[in-house]
């Protein structure tokens, strides 16, 4: 009994379809895309896959992969990173004929009909003996078509560049695969980060965005975990509350930071397998950890210059009782410079206890300038809001002397002092005072009042000294509309640092109005010193620094030198020291005869080509 002829064709067709499906499923699904006129296989990096193994899977050279992915750092391949693999005719043919899989750090090769040990050894550039050593079944049964053998490339191929054998790691930041028509501007809006910060964490993106490649986004990867010791809370911090560097007859610096070590200990979720353990860090301690790690990079940099320091680190846990115990223990005796505590109440307590001592106390975070009153040994790193307004007004007066200058009076009580300071320092710094600053009384934004200010063709500078988001947004959109209708290209607008946080301000409008803002810090990712710091930080901690990491370096580098040069009384020397670190400038002024010192240095930033750029102060 056979199959009837009228069933033969459907059976053959069905069989062919099933066979085709089986053949396709036998191969890994390939994602092939046409990008800029060229075809590429899109490969997502898996754990333990090295660049060499990926190159062997597709039978292309590592050089060809790197050329197709110019932003790839072959020593720092990332898990889930997307790579473009050139899809040439030879690659297409090879993929049809050969079945090569990579799992972790192992290559699996499926033997083809008429394939020999010699041809396989040539493909992978290893000896036949090395293949036989890890595949004992070959000696017993011979090389059989369809059999899968292991290629022991990692330990045997001496000719491979060790960089190509680097295993990928989980990135501390989010990864994004670049899609067609995406721009740095669109990505900055999508993730609510600056274009500069995207360029910084991608080594400048000098060749721009490439479709089908992966870039880093400066936001923490929620799936990123660290291990104790090198990448988590430093093991040296977990061993004791007080940490001493090697003994030297030199500058002694103390850090009082809230690491919350007791809480972090309780969050340590260790598993039986060390390599799979996860280390969770209490969120409130991440700022201190970041600051401390940046500070350590500063120490290392100065020690390479022949400077020596003794550093004491204390975990305050934001606990006044613990701080009292530290003071009572005498552990701070002989210290030249103390940085911290970070919280105002704790800092005030320490400052009051030590205000009659010779030690220099440094508060590195935003805090009211009242902290300086009656405390002559205190240095405040973050400039106050009045200092920002003064810096902005001086810049306008000095850099735009020929502009007709207006300052907007919002009518809000909280903006009154800013208005008065702006007027005072604009007029004070105007060389030709024949035309003093004009005030635009604008309790609510009106097109008519702005139109009156733009009545002629003279260049105009408009200072809006307020942090009110709704007010600022309306002012910018109104001025932008006027600029277009009046066809004016000589309008410049000046505002506060808070404007940088507002997500409803359109970058195109900010650029068109030549908007400038005053800021405390500025990250210049093209600066060689910044690049070196990023490289060292990443090498040491397998992560990117946050703002506190930069701050830790800047404060550490500046005050370690200050203490090293002048000892405990270095605070009185601050007014004579003007310096610029990575992201912070220092220019201290004494705020009163019996009071401390405040940093008055600020940056003036402008929006240009979808980036924030520094203007010369």
LINWO-V145226 format. One record per backbone hydrogen bond with DSSP energy under -1.0 kcal/mol. CO is the residue of the C=O (numbers start at 1). NH is the residue of the N-H. E is the energy in kcal/mol with one decimal. If there is no record, write none. Layout:
BEGIN
co=(CO & CO)
nh=(NH & NH)
e=(E & E)
END
This chain:
BEGIN
co=(4 & 7 & 8 & 9 & 10 & 11 & 12 & 13 & 14 & 15 & 16 & 17 & 18 & 19 & 20 & 21 & 22 & 31 & 33 & 35 & 38 & 39 & 40 & 41 & 43 & 45 & 46 & 50 & 51 & 52 & 53 & 54 & 55 & 61 & 62 & 63 & 64 & 65 & 69 & 73 & 77 & 78 & 81 & 83 & 85 & 86 & 88 & 89 & 90 & 91 & 92 & 93 & 94 & 99 & 101 & 103 & 106 & 107 & 108 & 109 & 111 & 112 & 116 & 117 & 118 & 119 & 120 & 121 & 127 & 128 & 129 & 135 & 136 & 137 & 138 & 144 & 147 & 149 & 151 & 153 & 156 & 157 & 161 & 162 & 163 & 164 & 169 & 172 & 174 & 176 & 178 & 179 & 183 & 184 & 185 & 186 & 187 & 188 & 194 & 195 & 196 & 197 & 199 & 200 & 202 & 205 & 210 & 213 & 215 & 217 & 219 & 221 & 233 & 234 & 234 & 235 & 248 & 251 & 252 & 252 & 253 & 254 & 255 & 257 & 257 & 260 & 261 & 262 & 267 & 268 & 269 & 273 & 274 & 279 & 282 & 283 & 285 & 286 & 287 & 288 & 289 & 290 & 291 & 292 & 293 & 294 & 295 & 296 & 297 & 298 & 299 & 300 & 302 & 303 & 310 & 312 & 314 & 316 & 319 & 320 & 321 & 322 & 323 & 324 & 325 & 327 & 330 & 332 & 336 & 337 & 338 & 339 & 343 & 344 & 345 & 346 & 347 & 348 & 349 & 350 & 354 & 360 & 361 & 362 & 363 & 368 & 369 & 370 & 372 & 372 & 375 & 377 & 378 & 379 & 380 & 384 & 385 & 386 & 387 & 388 & 389 & 390 & 391 & 392 & 393 & 394 & 395 & 396 & 400 & 404 & 405 & 406 & 407 & 409 & 412 & 413 & 415 & 416 & 417 & 418 & 419 & 420 & 421 & 422 & 423 & 424 & 425 & 438 & 440 & 440 & 446 & 447 & 448 & 449 & 450 & 452 & 459 & 460 & 461 & 462 & 463 & 464 & 468 & 469 & 470 & 471 & 472 & 473 & 474 & 475 & 476 & 477 & 478 & 479 & 480 & 481 & 482 & 483 & 490 & 492 & 493 & 494 & 495 & 496 & 497 & 498 & 499 & 506 & 507 & 508 & 509 & 510 & 511 & 513 & 515 & 516 & 517 & 519 & 524 & 527 & 528 & 529 & 530 & 531 & 532 & 533 & 534 & 535 & 536 & 537 & 538 & 546 & 547 & 548 & 549 & 550 & 551 & 552 & 553 & 554 & 555 & 556 & 557 & 558 & 559 & 560 & 561 & 562 & 563 & 567 & 569 & 570 & 571 & 573 & 574 & 579 & 583 & 584 & 586 & 587 & 589 & 592 & 596 & 597 & 598 & 603 & 604 & 605 & 606 & 608 & 611 & 613)
nh=(7 & 11 & 12 & 13 & 14 & 15 & 16 & 17 & 18 & 19 & 20 & 21 & 22 & 23 & 24 & 25 & 26 & 42 & 40 & 38 & 35 & 87 & 33 & 85 & 83 & 80 & 49 & 54 & 55 & 56 & 57 & 58 & 60 & 65 & 66 & 67 & 68 & 69 & 72 & 76 & 169 & 81 & 45 & 43 & 41 & 88 & 92 & 93 & 94 & 95 & 96 & 97 & 98 & 110 & 108 & 106 & 103 & 151 & 101 & 149 & 146 & 115 & 120 & 121 & 122 & 123 & 124 & 126 & 131 & 132 & 133 & 138 & 140 & 141 & 142 & 147 & 111 & 109 & 153 & 157 & 158 & 160 & 164 & 165 & 166 & 52 & 79 & 221 & 217 & 215 & 212 & 182 & 187 & 188 & 189 & 190 & 191 & 193 & 198 & 199 & 200 & 201 & 204 & 203 & 205 & 208 & 213 & 178 & 176 & 219 & 174 & 224 & 229 & 237 & 238 & 239 & 250 & 310 & 336 & 337 & 312 & 339 & 314 & 259 & 316 & 264 & 265 & 266 & 269 & 270 & 278 & 276 & 277 & 226 & 285 & 286 & 289 & 290 & 291 & 292 & 293 & 294 & 295 & 296 & 297 & 298 & 299 & 300 & 301 & 302 & 303 & 304 & 307 & 306 & 253 & 255 & 257 & 319 & 323 & 324 & 325 & 326 & 327 & 328 & 329 & 330 & 333 & 335 & 360 & 254 & 362 & 256 & 347 & 348 & 349 & 350 & 351 & 352 & 353 & 354 & 357 & 338 & 379 & 340 & 381 & 371 & 372 & 373 & 375 & 596 & 378 & 361 & 597 & 363 & 599 & 388 & 389 & 390 & 391 & 392 & 393 & 394 & 395 & 396 & 397 & 398 & 399 & 400 & 403 & 461 & 438 & 463 & 440 & 442 & 415 & 416 & 419 & 420 & 421 & 422 & 423 & 424 & 425 & 426 & 427 & 428 & 429 & 407 & 409 & 442 & 450 & 451 & 452 & 453 & 454 & 455 & 404 & 492 & 406 & 494 & 408 & 466 & 472 & 473 & 474 & 475 & 476 & 477 & 478 & 479 & 480 & 481 & 482 & 483 & 484 & 485 & 486 & 488 & 460 & 462 & 516 & 464 & 518 & 499 & 500 & 501 & 502 & 510 & 511 & 512 & 513 & 515 & 514 & 493 & 607 & 495 & 605 & 603 & 527 & 531 & 532 & 533 & 534 & 535 & 536 & 537 & 538 & 539 & 540 & 541 & 542 & 550 & 551 & 552 & 553 & 554 & 555 & 556 & 557 & 558 & 559 & 560 & 561 & 562 & 563 & 564 & 565 & 566 & 567 & 570 & 572 & 573 & 574 & 576 & 577 & 586 & 522 & 581 & 579 & 600 & 598 & 595 & 591 & 380 & 589 & 519 & 615 & 517 & 613 & 611 & 608 & 606)
e=(-2.1 & -1.9 & -2.8 & -2.9 & -2.9 & -3.0 & -2.7 & -2.4 & -2.7 & -2.9 & -2.6 & -2.4 & -2.7 & -2.6 & -2.5 & -2.8 & -1.5 & -3.3 & -2.8 & -2.3 & -3.4 & -2.3 & -2.5 & -3.0 & -3.1 & -2.9 & -1.8 & -2.1 & -2.2 & -2.0 & -2.0 & -1.6 & -2.3 & -1.7 & -2.7 & -2.4 & -1.5 & -1.0 & -2.3 & -1.9 & -2.1 & -1.9 & -3.0 & -2.6 & -3.2 & -1.1 & -2.7 & -2.5 & -2.5 & -2.5 & -1.3 & -2.0 & -3.2 & -2.5 & -3.6 & -1.7 & -2.4 & -2.5 & -2.7 & -2.9 & -3.2 & -1.9 & -2.2 & -2.5 & -2.0 & -2.0 & -1.9 & -2.0 & -1.4 & -2.6 & -2.2 & -1.9 & -1.1 & -3.5 & -2.1 & -1.9 & -3.2 & -2.9 & -1.9 & -1.7 & -1.3 & -1.2 & -2.0 & -1.2 & -1.2 & -2.1 & -2.2 & -2.9 & -2.8 & -2.7 & -2.6 & -1.8 & -2.4 & -2.4 & -1.9 & -2.3 & -2.5 & -1.7 & -1.6 & -2.4 & -2.6 & -1.9 & -3.7 & -1.3 & -1.7 & -2.2 & -1.9 & -3.0 & -2.8 & -3.5 & -2.2 & -2.0 & -1.2 & -1.2 & -1.4 & -1.3 & -1.4 & -3.0 & -2.6 & -1.6 & -2.8 & -3.0 & -3.0 & -1.4 & -2.1 & -2.4 & -2.3 & -1.3 & -1.0 & -1.3 & -1.1 & -1.4 & -1.3 & -1.0 & -2.0 & -1.5 & -2.4 & -2.5 & -2.5 & -2.9 & -2.4 & -2.2 & -2.5 & -2.2 & -1.5 & -1.6 & -2.1 & -2.6 & -2.2 & -2.3 & -2.6 & -1.6 & -2.1 & -1.7 & -2.7 & -3.1 & -2.1 & -2.1 & -1.9 & -2.7 & -2.1 & -2.0 & -2.2 & -2.6 & -1.8 & -1.1 & -1.7 & -1.8 & -2.5 & -2.7 & -2.9 & -2.6 & -2.6 & -3.1 & -1.7 & -2.2 & -3.0 & -2.5 & -2.0 & -1.7 & -1.7 & -2.9 & -3.0 & -2.7 & -2.3 & -1.8 & -2.0 & -1.2 & -1.9 & -1.7 & -1.4 & -2.9 & -2.7 & -2.5 & -2.4 & -1.8 & -2.4 & -2.6 & -2.3 & -2.3 & -2.7 & -2.5 & -1.7 & -2.2 & -2.4 & -2.5 & -2.9 & -1.8 & -1.2 & -2.4 & -2.3 & -3.0 & -2.4 & -2.4 & -1.3 & -1.2 & -2.3 & -2.3 & -2.6 & -2.4 & -2.4 & -2.4 & -2.5 & -2.2 & -2.3 & -2.1 & -1.3 & -2.4 & -2.7 & -1.0 & -1.3 & -2.3 & -2.1 & -1.4 & -1.1 & -1.2 & -2.9 & -2.3 & -3.0 & -2.5 & -2.9 & -2.1 & -2.7 & -2.7 & -2.1 & -2.4 & -2.7 & -2.2 & -2.3 & -2.4 & -2.3 & -2.0 & -2.0 & -2.5 & -2.0 & -2.5 & -3.0 & -1.8 & -2.5 & -2.9 & -2.7 & -2.8 & -1.3 & -1.3 & -1.9 & -2.2 & -1.3 & -2.1 & -2.5 & -2.3 & -2.0 & -2.7 & -1.5 & -1.1 & -1.5 & -2.6 & -3.1 & -3.4 & -1.7 & -2.2 & -2.4 & -2.1 & -2.5 & -2.2 & -2.4 & -2.9 & -2.5 & -2.2 & -2.2 & -2.6 & -2.1 & -1.7 & -2.3 & -2.5 & -1.8 & -2.7 & -3.0 & -2.0 & -3.3 & -2.2 & -2.5 & -2.4 & -1.3 & -2.1 & -2.7 & -2.1 & -2.4 & -2.4 & -2.2 & -1.6 & -1.5 & -1.6 & -1.1 & -1.6 & -2.2 & -3.4 & -1.5 & -3.2 & -1.7 & -2.8 & -2.8 & -1.3 & -2.3 & -3.0 & -2.4 & -2.7 & -3.3 & -2.5 & -2.9 & -1.4 & -3.1 & -2.9)
END
